[in-house]
Amino acid sequence: MDRKKVTIADLQEKKKTGEKITMMTAYDYTTGILVDQAEIDTILVGDSLGMVMLGYDSTVPVTMDDMIHHCKAVCRGAKYSFIIGDMPFMSYQVSIEKAVENAGRFIKKAGCDSVKLEGGSEMAHVVKAIVDAGVPVCAHIGLTPQTATKLSGFKVQGKDAESAKELLKSARDLEEAGAFCIVMECIPDLLAAKITRELNIPTIGIGAGKDCDGQVLVYHDLVGLFERFTPKFVKQYINLAPMIREALIQFREDVETGAFPGPEHSFAMKEEEAKKL
C-alpha cells in the first residue's frame, strides 16, 4: 500500500487506539530523508539545532531565519512525516501579531505542517491566536529550554504536588486553547501518565516516562553524534562519532601516504591523447 502523508487526524487516531506515536528531530535535507524513510510519524525541526548544528551553548540565540532555513531543507527531504517547526525564543512572546506572523512563515515560507512553542497557561492565549489564524500548534511544557534560566537550569519539573498541579493546569489550558498535541519534557512519569489520561490530544514525552502517547528524541543524541553531554533520558542506538572520526583519520593518512586516490578513483586518459599536450 502506498504511503500517505501523516496528518493530525492520524495522530489523534493513534491516541484513541493506543498506538504509540514516534517523533524525531531533523535539521537538514539528508536527515529528513532518513527519518522519513524510517516511517517516523512526525519530524520536529527543533531549535535544539542551535546547540547540535550551530554550536551555541543554548537554544536562545537561534533566530527565525535560522529556523526557516533548516525547516525548508527538512521539508525538501521528508515527504510523508508530519513536520513541526519550532518557534525560537522571542518569536512569539513579544506580541500576538508577531507570534501569528512568525507562525505563518513556518507554513507559508518553510513548508512545515505546524509549529511548536514553549510555555504553559501563560501562553494559552498565544496558542489560541495562532490556531485561530489557521496554523496548527504543538505545545511544550515541563522543562522548556528557552527559559531554562528562569527554571534554574535544566532540571526535572513538577516533582512536588504544587508544581505538578500547575503543569496539569497548563496542559488543560493549552488543549482548551486549541493545541493539537503537547510535548512534555523532563517531568515525573506518574505526572506525565496522569496528564496523558486526562487530555484528549496526544502527549509526546522526552524524559517523561513510558505512558505518554508518543516519544521524541534528538537525532544527534540517538545516533551518537553529539558528544558534549548525553541526557539521562536518551537511549543511544549507535555511536557514530568515533566511527566518523576514525574514517576521517584514515582519509588523512591515506592522502598523506599517497594511498588515496588510487587508480580506481581516477579517470584515465589515452596515452596518445596525453602526448598531444
Secondary structure, DSSP 8 states (H G I E B T S, - for coil): -------HHHHHHHHHHT--EEEEE--SHHHHHHHHHTT-SEEEE-TTHHHHTS--SSSTT--HHHHHHHHHHHHHH-SSSEEEEE--TTSSSS-HHHHHHHHHHHHHTS--SEEEEEBSGGGHHHHHHHHHTT--EEEEEES-GGGTTTTTSS-----SHHHHHHHHHHHHHHHHHT-SEEEEES--HHHHHHHHHH-SS-EEEESS-TTSSEEEE-HHHHTT---S---TT---S--HHHHHHHHHHHHHHHHHHT-SS-GGGS----HHHHHT-
